[in-house]
């Protein structure tokens, strides 16, 4: 399968490595940043400089491939999906942006190719796992989805280091969040709904952020009384972010906030991804609760060190693409994450990265391509 991957950042690099070494995909990576492409080229994949804002050049480029993976910032999602529809190829992305996803759904109507956004960690894997748990109940009362991409060794007042897209981070902190309350779809405010919990002896906080639910609200409409998604951080993070966004009014200048965080908050590859889901409801006449949790840490592989967010995000979208290639997903139109069964995801060669029983070192089969 001929794949064009747009975006040569650290997530794009990981996606390219996984697909290239899998052997079933011929991957070309395109970006406007020649320096970033040079790093990707060291993997042995083809590269091409392209300005994704040039719609004619973009559509012409996409027309040479079977499938496009969009690993560019969230604000490019509609542009790339539109070009994919015009070029007549399959489209996959990682966006957490709710508006972009709704627009892509409209673009997918009547399409003869697949349009599958939100294929990363959250949205992405978190929705697949939550949907699987919900299916085990005859009546679902509450679905709580919690995800955090965290530094292993926080040292600053934010108790945070940059592990993924700064633009995406700011976006999810600034926009209303979908939730189901009392059986009805509602919009709740980002950074609200603060709660605290502990897992494996570590204290965390969680609060509303936008986009993590994907299409799960629609999928579970009429079947669940309460459904929400919250981002996990170490205690104290949310208070400082509210100060920046509301008291200093940086919510009105999101680019300034993103630039500030890039210059003042260091990035790290020593991170951990936390996934924590609880579902409560009725089964066999009893009111019960089931939980699902994962902790994925950064790993050293034969390609070098991969951060936890690289592993989980790249594994999510590579699994979706691989299942589509194998005929395990719908062949056309809009495809939500819940179309993937959790068992199929975890059994996939890429999805096995989420299996806590699998240990990955340099030379091991799993993620040996990374």
URGIHU-V105652 format. One record per residue. N is the residue number from 1. PHI is phi in degrees with one decimal (* if undefined). OMEGA is omega in radians with two decimals (NA if undefined). BURIAL is I if it has 16 or more other C-alpha atoms within 10 Angstrom, else O. Layout:
BEGIN
n=N phi=PHI omega=OMEGA burial=BURIAL
n=N phi=PHI omega=OMEGA burial=BURIAL
END
This chain:
BEGIN
n=1 phi=* omega=-3.14 burial=O
n=2 phi=-87.5 omega=-3.05 burial=O
n=3 phi=-118.4 omega=2.98 burial=I
n=4 phi=-107.5 omega=3.13 burial=I
n=5 phi=-107.4 omega=3.14 burial=I
n=6 phi=-97.4 omega=-3.13 burial=I
n=7 phi=118.0 omega=-3.08 burial=I
n=8 phi=-111.1 omega=3.07 burial=I
n=9 phi=-73.5 omega=-3.04 burial=I
n=10 phi=-69.9 omega=3.03 burial=I
n=11 phi=-73.3 omega=3.09 burial=I
n=12 phi=-59.1 omega=3.11 burial=I
n=13 phi=-58.9 omega=-3.12 burial=I
n=14 phi=-66.7 omega=3.10 burial=I
n=15 phi=-62.2 omega=-3.14 burial=I
n=16 phi=-60.4 omega=-3.13 burial=I
n=17 phi=-63.8 omega=-3.12 burial=I
n=18 phi=-62.1 omega=-3.07 burial=I
n=19 phi=-68.9 omega=-3.12 burial=I
n=20 phi=-60.6 omega=-3.06 burial=I
n=21 phi=-80.0 omega=3.08 burial=I
n=22 phi=-67.9 omega=3.04 burial=I
n=23 phi=94.2 omega=-3.10 burial=O
n=24 phi=-103.2 omega=-3.06 burial=O
n=25 phi=-131.3 omega=2.99 burial=I
n=26 phi=-100.6 omega=-2.95 burial=I
n=27 phi=-104.9 omega=2.94 burial=I
n=28 phi=-120.8 omega=3.14 burial=I
n=29 phi=-108.8 omega=-3.12 burial=I
n=30 phi=-122.5 omega=3.14 burial=I
n=31 phi=-163.1 omega=3.06 burial=I
n=32 phi=-88.0 omega=-3.09 burial=I
n=33 phi=-94.2 omega=-3.09 burial=O
n=34 phi=-64.4 omega=-3.14 burial=O
n=35 phi=-65.7 omega=3.10 burial=O
n=36 phi=-65.5 omega=3.11 burial=I
n=37 phi=-64.4 omega=3.13 burial=I
n=38 phi=-62.8 omega=3.10 burial=O
n=39 phi=-68.2 omega=3.12 burial=O
n=40 phi=-66.8 omega=-3.12 burial=I
n=41 phi=-60.3 omega=3.11 burial=I
n=42 phi=-65.2 omega=3.07 burial=O
n=43 phi=-75.5 omega=-3.08 burial=I
n=44 phi=95.1 omega=3.13 burial=O
n=45 phi=-98.9 omega=3.09 burial=I
n=46 phi=-73.5 omega=3.12 burial=I
n=47 phi=-133.4 omega=3.11 burial=I
n=48 phi=-153.6 omega=3.06 burial=I
n=49 phi=-79.3 omega=3.12 burial=O
n=50 phi=-148.3 omega=3.02 burial=I
n=51 phi=-97.3 omega=-3.04 burial=O
n=52 phi=-68.1 omega=3.10 burial=I
n=53 phi=-80.3 omega=3.08 burial=O
n=54 phi=-88.7 omega=-3.00 burial=O
n=55 phi=-61.6 omega=-3.14 burial=O
n=56 phi=-66.6 omega=3.13 burial=O
n=57 phi=-64.5 omega=-3.12 burial=O
n=58 phi=-66.2 omega=-3.14 burial=I
n=59 phi=-62.6 omega=3.11 burial=I
n=60 phi=-62.1 omega=3.12 burial=O
n=61 phi=-65.4 omega=-3.08 burial=I
n=62 phi=-63.3 omega=-3.11 burial=I
n=63 phi=-62.2 omega=3.14 burial=I
n=64 phi=-88.1 omega=-3.00 burial=O
n=65 phi=-127.0 omega=3.10 burial=I
n=66 phi=-87.5 omega=-2.95 burial=I
n=67 phi=-153.9 omega=3.06 burial=I
n=68 phi=-117.7 omega=2.98 burial=I
n=69 phi=-108.2 omega=-3.11 burial=I
n=70 phi=-96.9 omega=3.09 burial=I
n=71 phi=-113.2 omega=3.09 burial=I
n=72 phi=-88.2 omega=3.10 burial=I
n=73 phi=-55.4 omega=-3.00 burial=I
n=74 phi=-55.8 omega=-3.07 burial=I
n=75 phi=-72.5 omega=3.08 burial=O
n=76 phi=-94.0 omega=-2.98 burial=O
n=77 phi=-61.2 omega=-3.09 burial=I
n=78 phi=-65.5 omega=3.13 burial=I
n=79 phi=-59.5 omega=-3.11 burial=I
n=80 phi=-69.4 omega=3.14 burial=I
n=81 phi=-63.6 omega=3.10 burial=I
n=82 phi=-63.4 omega=3.10 burial=I
n=83 phi=-64.4 omega=3.11 burial=I
n=84 phi=-64.8 omega=3.11 burial=I
n=85 phi=-64.3 omega=3.13 burial=I
n=86 phi=-64.1 omega=-3.11 burial=O
n=87 phi=-78.6 omega=3.11 burial=I
n=88 phi=76.0 omega=-3.14 burial=I
n=89 phi=-124.3 omega=3.12 burial=I
n=90 phi=-69.1 omega=-3.08 burial=I
n=91 phi=-130.0 omega=3.06 burial=I
n=92 phi=-134.0 omega=3.07 burial=I
n=93 phi=-148.6 omega=-3.08 burial=I
n=94 phi=-118.1 omega=-2.94 burial=I
n=95 phi=-62.2 omega=2.98 burial=I
n=96 phi=-103.8 omega=-3.04 burial=I
n=97 phi=-78.9 omega=-3.06 burial=I
n=98 phi=-66.5 omega=-3.13 burial=I
n=99 phi=-60.5 omega=-3.14 burial=O
n=100 phi=-61.5 omega=-3.13 burial=I
n=101 phi=-64.8 omega=3.10 burial=I
n=102 phi=-62.1 omega=3.13 burial=O
n=103 phi=-66.6 omega=3.12 burial=O
n=104 phi=-64.5 omega=3.06 burial=I
n=105 phi=-59.4 omega=3.12 burial=I
n=106 phi=-64.7 omega=3.11 burial=O
n=107 phi=-60.5 omega=-3.04 burial=I
n=108 phi=-76.9 omega=-3.11 burial=I
n=109 phi=-62.5 omega=3.13 burial=O
n=110 phi=77.8 omega=-3.12 burial=O
n=111 phi=-72.3 omega=3.07 burial=I
n=112 phi=-96.0 omega=3.11 burial=O
n=113 phi=-123.6 omega=-3.10 burial=I
n=114 phi=-83.5 omega=2.97 burial=I
n=115 phi=-123.4 omega=-3.05 burial=I
n=116 phi=-131.1 omega=3.08 burial=I
n=117 phi=-84.5 omega=2.98 burial=I
n=118 phi=63.1 omega=-3.02 burial=I
n=119 phi=-100.7 omega=-3.08 burial=I
n=120 phi=-95.5 omega=3.14 burial=I
n=121 phi=-89.6 omega=3.14 burial=I
n=122 phi=-149.6 omega=0.12 burial=I
n=123 phi=-75.1 omega=-3.13 burial=I
n=124 phi=139.4 omega=-3.07 burial=I
n=125 phi=-57.1 omega=-3.10 burial=I
n=126 phi=-59.1 omega=3.12 burial=I
n=127 phi=-70.3 omega=3.11 burial=I
n=128 phi=-62.9 omega=-3.11 burial=I
n=129 phi=-68.5 omega=-3.14 burial=I
n=130 phi=-64.4 omega=3.13 burial=I
n=131 phi=-63.6 omega=3.12 burial=I
n=132 phi=-62.1 omega=3.12 burial=O
n=133 phi=-63.6 omega=-3.10 burial=I
n=134 phi=-63.0 omega=-3.12 burial=I
n=135 phi=-66.5 omega=-3.09 burial=O
n=136 phi=-83.1 omega=-3.08 burial=O
n=137 phi=-110.9 omega=3.03 burial=I
n=138 phi=-78.9 omega=3.07 burial=O
n=139 phi=-144.3 omega=-3.07 burial=I
n=140 phi=-100.8 omega=3.10 burial=I
n=141 phi=-97.3 omega=-3.04 burial=I
n=142 phi=-131.9 omega=2.98 burial=I
n=143 phi=-124.7 omega=-3.14 burial=I
n=144 phi=-118.6 omega=-3.09 burial=I
n=145 phi=-118.6 omega=-3.10 burial=I
n=146 phi=-130.3 omega=-3.13 burial=I
n=147 phi=-139.4 omega=3.05 burial=I
n=148 phi=-138.6 omega=2.96 burial=I
n=149 phi=-109.4 omega=-2.89 burial=I
n=150 phi=-125.7 omega=2.99 burial=I
n=151 phi=-71.1 omega=3.05 burial=I
n=152 phi=-68.9 omega=-3.01 burial=I
n=153 phi=-129.4 omega=-3.12 burial=O
n=154 phi=-69.5 omega=-3.12 burial=O
n=155 phi=-129.5 omega=-3.11 burial=O
n=156 phi=-95.9 omega=-3.09 burial=O
n=157 phi=-65.8 omega=3.08 burial=O
n=158 phi=-71.3 omega=-3.05 burial=I
n=159 phi=53.7 omega=-3.03 burial=I
n=160 phi=-153.8 omega=2.95 burial=I
n=161 phi=-128.6 omega=3.13 burial=I
n=162 phi=-72.9 omega=3.13 burial=I
n=163 phi=-123.3 omega=-3.14 burial=I
n=164 phi=-152.4 omega=-3.03 burial=I
n=165 phi=-57.5 omega=3.07 burial=I
n=166 phi=-65.7 omega=3.12 burial=I
n=167 phi=-60.5 omega=3.11 burial=I
n=168 phi=-65.3 omega=3.11 burial=I
n=169 phi=-60.3 omega=-3.14 burial=I
n=170 phi=-63.7 omega=-3.14 burial=I
n=171 phi=-59.0 omega=-3.09 burial=I
n=172 phi=-73.2 omega=3.09 burial=I
n=173 phi=-82.7 omega=-2.94 burial=I
n=174 phi=-112.8 omega=-3.02 burial=I
n=175 phi=-117.1 omega=3.13 burial=I
n=176 phi=-57.7 omega=-3.04 burial=I
n=177 phi=-118.1 omega=3.07 burial=I
n=178 phi=-76.6 omega=3.07 burial=I
n=179 phi=-158.6 omega=3.01 burial=I
n=180 phi=-114.4 omega=3.10 burial=I
n=181 phi=-133.6 omega=-3.10 burial=I
n=182 phi=59.5 omega=3.13 burial=O
n=183 phi=80.4 omega=-3.10 burial=I
n=184 phi=-119.3 omega=3.10 burial=O
n=185 phi=-70.8 omega=3.12 burial=I
n=186 phi=-135.1 omega=2.96 burial=O
n=187 phi=-106.2 omega=3.11 burial=O
n=188 phi=-116.9 omega=-3.05 burial=I
n=189 phi=-83.6 omega=3.04 burial=I
n=190 phi=-61.8 omega=3.13 burial=I
n=191 phi=75.7 omega=3.07 burial=I
n=192 phi=-93.2 omega=3.13 burial=O
n=193 phi=70.3 omega=-3.08 burial=O
n=194 phi=-62.7 omega=3.06 burial=O
n=195 phi=-143.6 omega=3.12 burial=O
n=196 phi=-127.1 omega=3.07 burial=O
n=197 phi=-154.6 omega=3.09 burial=O
n=198 phi=-124.4 omega=3.12 burial=O
n=199 phi=-145.8 omega=-3.10 burial=O
n=200 phi=54.7 omega=3.08 burial=O
n=201 phi=81.8 omega=3.14 burial=O
n=202 phi=-107.3 omega=3.13 burial=O
n=203 phi=-87.5 omega=3.13 burial=O
n=204 phi=-134.8 omega=2.91 burial=I
n=205 phi=-121.7 omega=3.11 burial=I
n=206 phi=-143.5 omega=-3.10 burial=I
n=207 phi=-154.8 omega=-3.10 burial=I
n=208 phi=-61.9 omega=2.91 burial=I
n=209 phi=-140.8 omega=-2.99 burial=I
n=210 phi=-84.9 omega=2.88 burial=I
n=211 phi=96.2 omega=-3.01 burial=I
n=212 phi=-68.3 omega=-3.11 burial=I
n=213 phi=-77.0 omega=-3.06 burial=I
n=214 phi=59.3 omega=-3.13 burial=I
n=215 phi=-101.9 omega=-3.03 burial=I
n=216 phi=-67.2 omega=3.09 burial=I
n=217 phi=-58.0 omega=3.14 burial=I
n=218 phi=-68.4 omega=-3.10 burial=O
n=219 phi=-63.5 omega=-3.07 burial=O
n=220 phi=-98.7 omega=3.13 burial=I
n=221 phi=-56.6 omega=-3.14 burial=O
n=222 phi=83.8 omega=-3.11 burial=O
n=223 phi=-115.6 omega=-3.03 burial=I
n=224 phi=-134.1 omega=3.11 burial=I
n=225 phi=-81.4 omega=-3.08 burial=I
n=226 phi=-141.1 omega=-3.14 burial=I
n=227 phi=-147.4 omega=3.07 burial=I
n=228 phi=-150.8 omega=3.12 burial=I
n=229 phi=-126.5 omega=3.10 burial=I
n=230 phi=-136.8 omega=3.07 burial=I
n=231 phi=-85.7 omega=-3.12 burial=I
n=232 phi=-98.7 omega=3.04 burial=I
n=233 phi=-138.9 omega=2.99 burial=I
n=234 phi=-75.0 omega=-3.07 burial=I
n=235 phi=-54.9 omega=3.11 burial=I
n=236 phi=105.0 omega=-3.09 burial=O
n=237 phi=-63.1 omega=-3.05 burial=I
n=238 phi=-63.0 omega=-3.14 burial=I
n=239 phi=-61.6 omega=3.14 burial=O
n=240 phi=-69.3 omega=3.11 burial=O
n=241 phi=-67.7 omega=3.07 burial=I
n=242 phi=-63.4 omega=3.09 burial=I
n=243 phi=-62.3 omega=-3.14 burial=O
n=244 phi=-66.4 omega=-3.01 burial=O
n=245 phi=-76.9 omega=-3.02 burial=I
n=246 phi=-102.9 omega=-3.11 burial=O
n=247 phi=-67.8 omega=3.09 burial=O
n=248 phi=-88.6 omega=3.03 burial=O
n=249 phi=61.1 omega=3.09 burial=O
n=250 phi=-75.3 omega=3.00 burial=I
n=251 phi=-62.2 omega=3.12 burial=I
n=252 phi=-85.5 omega=3.10 burial=O
n=253 phi=-140.5 omega=-3.03 burial=O
n=254 phi=-65.9 omega=3.11 burial=I
n=255 phi=-66.8 omega=3.10 burial=O
n=256 phi=-63.5 omega=3.12 burial=O
n=257 phi=-63.2 omega=3.13 burial=I
n=258 phi=-62.5 omega=3.12 burial=I
n=259 phi=-63.5 omega=3.12 burial=O
n=260 phi=-61.8 omega=-3.12 burial=O
n=261 phi=-68.1 omega=3.09 burial=I
n=262 phi=-62.1 omega=-3.07 burial=I
n=263 phi=-85.2 omega=-2.99 burial=O
n=264 phi=-113.6 omega=-3.10 burial=O
n=265 phi=-109.7 omega=-3.09 burial=O
n=266 phi=-70.5 omega=3.03 burial=O
n=267 phi=-87.7 omega=3.11 burial=O
n=268 phi=-151.1 omega=2.96 burial=I
n=269 phi=-106.3 omega=3.07 burial=I
n=270 phi=-95.0 omega=-3.01 burial=I
n=271 phi=-128.9 omega=3.08 burial=I
n=272 phi=-140.4 omega=3.05 burial=I
n=273 phi=-106.1 omega=-3.14 burial=I
n=274 phi=-110.0 omega=3.05 burial=I
n=275 phi=-121.8 omega=-3.09 burial=I
n=276 phi=-142.8 omega=-3.10 burial=I
n=277 phi=-128.2 omega=2.96 burial=I
n=278 phi=-128.2 omega=3.08 burial=I
n=279 phi=-129.7 omega=3.08 burial=I
n=280 phi=-122.9 omega=-3.13 burial=I
n=281 phi=171.3 omega=-3.07 burial=I
n=282 phi=-105.9 omega=3.03 burial=O
n=283 phi=-151.6 omega=-3.12 burial=O
n=284 phi=54.2 omega=3.08 burial=O
n=285 phi=76.8 omega=-3.14 burial=O
n=286 phi=-116.9 omega=3.05 burial=O
n=287 phi=-93.2 omega=-3.03 burial=O
n=288 phi=-135.7 omega=3.08 burial=O
n=289 phi=-132.3 omega=3.01 burial=I
n=290 phi=-121.6 omega=3.14 burial=O
n=291 phi=-126.5 omega=3.09 burial=O
n=292 phi=-136.8 omega=3.13 burial=O
n=293 phi=-141.8 omega=3.06 burial=O
n=294 phi=-145.3 omega=2.90 burial=O
n=295 phi=-125.5 omega=3.14 burial=I
n=296 phi=-116.6 omega=-3.09 burial=I
n=297 phi=-107.3 omega=3.02 burial=I
n=298 phi=-58.2 omega=-3.06 burial=I
n=299 phi=-137.8 omega=2.99 burial=I
n=300 phi=-94.0 omega=-3.13 burial=I
n=301 phi=-127.4 omega=-3.11 burial=I
n=302 phi=-67.8 omega=3.05 burial=O
n=303 phi=-91.5 omega=-3.06 burial=I
n=304 phi=113.5 omega=-3.09 burial=O
n=305 phi=-78.9 omega=3.04 burial=I
n=306 phi=-113.0 omega=3.07 burial=I
n=307 phi=-72.4 omega=3.14 burial=I
n=308 phi=-62.1 omega=3.14 burial=I
n=309 phi=-70.8 omega=3.02 burial=I
n=310 phi=-63.0 omega=-3.10 burial=I
n=311 phi=-60.6 omega=-3.03 burial=I
n=312 phi=-70.3 omega=-3.13 burial=I
n=313 phi=-71.4 omega=3.14 burial=I
n=314 phi=-65.1 omega=3.12 burial=I
n=315 phi=-62.9 omega=-3.14 burial=I
n=316 phi=-62.0 omega=-3.06 burial=I
n=317 phi=-75.8 omega=3.11 burial=I
n=318 phi=-67.2 omega=3.08 burial=I
n=319 phi=-63.8 omega=3.13 burial=I
n=320 phi=-60.6 omega=3.13 burial=I
n=321 phi=-63.7 omega=-3.11 burial=I
n=322 phi=-66.2 omega=3.11 burial=I
n=323 phi=-67.4 omega=3.05 burial=I
n=324 phi=-64.0 omega=3.12 burial=I
n=325 phi=-58.3 omega=-3.10 burial=O
n=326 phi=-84.2 omega=3.12 burial=O
n=327 phi=78.4 omega=-3.11 burial=O
n=328 phi=-95.0 omega=3.13 burial=O
n=329 phi=-128.8 omega=3.04 burial=I
n=330 phi=-53.4 omega=-3.02 burial=I
n=331 phi=-90.6 omega=-3.09 burial=I
n=332 phi=-159.2 omega=3.08 burial=I
n=333 phi=84.3 omega=-3.12 burial=I
n=334 phi=-74.8 omega=-3.14 burial=I
n=335 phi=-124.6 omega=3.08 burial=I
n=336 phi=-85.3 omega=-3.12 burial=I
n=337 phi=-60.3 omega=-3.10 burial=I
n=338 phi=-68.1 omega=3.05 burial=I
n=339 phi=-70.7 omega=3.12 burial=O
n=340 phi=-94.7 omega=3.04 burial=I
n=341 phi=-75.5 omega=-3.11 burial=O
n=342 phi=-58.5 omega=3.12 burial=I
n=343 phi=-61.6 omega=3.10 burial=O
n=344 phi=-64.6 omega=-3.14 burial=O
n=345 phi=-63.2 omega=-3.05 burial=I
n=346 phi=-70.3 omega=3.11 burial=I
n=347 phi=-83.3 omega=-3.11 burial=O
n=348 phi=-68.7 omega=-3.09 burial=I
n=349 phi=-61.7 omega=3.08 burial=I
n=350 phi=-88.3 omega=-3.09 burial=I
n=351 phi=-65.3 omega=3.13 burial=I
n=352 phi=-62.3 omega=3.08 burial=I
n=353 phi=-61.2 omega=3.12 burial=I
n=354 phi=-87.1 omega=-3.11 burial=I
n=355 phi=-86.9 omega=-3.07 burial=O
n=356 phi=-67.6 omega=3.12 burial=O
n=357 phi=-77.9 omega=-3.11 burial=O
n=358 phi=-91.4 omega=3.09 burial=O
n=359 phi=-106.4 omega=-3.03 burial=O
n=360 phi=-112.1 omega=2.94 burial=I
n=361 phi=-128.6 omega=3.14 burial=O
n=362 phi=-56.5 omega=3.10 burial=I
n=363 phi=92.9 omega=3.12 burial=O
n=364 phi=-75.4 omega=-3.08 burial=O
n=365 phi=-67.6 omega=-3.10 burial=O
n=366 phi=-68.9 omega=-3.13 burial=I
n=367 phi=61.4 omega=3.05 burial=I
n=368 phi=-63.9 omega=3.12 burial=I
n=369 phi=-82.5 omega=-3.05 burial=I
n=370 phi=-98.0 omega=NA burial=I
END
